[in-house]
Amino acid sequence: MTLSTPEDLLLYLYKESSPELTAAISTALNEDWTLREKLQVMQSSVDELDKVIVAPRMEIILKVLKYARETAVESVQHP
């Protein structure tokens, strides 16, 4: 397989490629070191994305807590 698109490699990486495409890429990986390099770069990028932890900024958390306190006080004072 001389022409592999990045999309093909991503499908292969996530095990979502067709059996034919999987076989073709596997064969190509055994024969083409540049393709192996591309796949390794993609794999390391995916690994880094898996490590990303998304969390709200502390400022936002404090604003939510302040709002909760204010609304809790209002609801207790005004039945």
Summary of the structure (lengths in Angstrom):
residues: 79
radius of gyration: 24.7
end to end distance: 72.7
largest distance: 75.5
contacts: 159
relative contact order: 0.10
helix: 76%
strand: 0%
